[in-house]
């Protein structure tokens, strides 16, 4: 499946807009296990879906370095990477766990980091 990409200029503007729009956003995902844990890939996909729905833009390229344990207060940082290589950090915090369902808040950084040379 091919994912449409935004131009570097649009990503730069979108990254700032995402940071503003995502202050205090929440999401939830079913982990599907008795000891709930959300894989890094599933978390990244869930965040990309939520960001696309919030901004009206195509799904961004997001990576998360680790699985998210289903324990209230657990935190991780994911990275949104634009076509030009610039990045925007996204903080994720587990707010509640209901059986296999992990609920989390996420917030994008206010400014993007430039692409490495």
Helices and strands as residue ranges (DSSP letters): H 8-21, E 25-30, E 37-38, H 40-55, E 61-64, E 68-69, E 75-81, E 87-98, E 101-108
